[in-house]
Amino acid sequence: MLIFYAILFGIVQGLTEFLPVSSSGHLVILHQWFDLGLVDSLGFDVALHLGTLLALLAFFWREVLALLRGWFQSFIHWDLANNANQRLAWMILIASLPVVAAGYFFEDGINELFRAVPSVAILLIVFGLLFFFYEKLGLQSLGISTSVPLIFNVVSNLS
């Protein structure tokens, strides 16, 4: 029976990972609905996210390799203005800094807050409404600058 739940959780993870909703939040809710008796539900969720990461790396390996090459090349010849792979690699790195800092400094509080169903439900509703109004106001046509990935990452991680 545990295999059935693993498949179910994997499907939910796979479907929600690429939507503007929290796949982790949905997994927390599923854990509440289906008490699997897992000693470490967070570890189970991390394994699901790792599966998503491996699938993405398998599918986008050429793009990932190009970004890695661009990043390493930037140490030899810094050319963000003309090299899109260098620029994108650095933007991804910069956009990842807020979640790394938050995880390092607030790990215990994050685990308590974001692994509790009531707070997850409230955050899913609040950020769902924000995304809805964002779409309605047409703000998605903003230009991309180096600050946009950083801001997007902070908001996305809060959701």
PyMOL commands that set and color helices and strands:
alter all, ss='L'
color gray80, all
select helices_A, chain A and resi 2-17+23-33+41-59+61-76+84-114+117-137+139-141+147-158
alter helices_A, ss='H'
color red, helices_A
deselect
rebuild
show_as cartoon
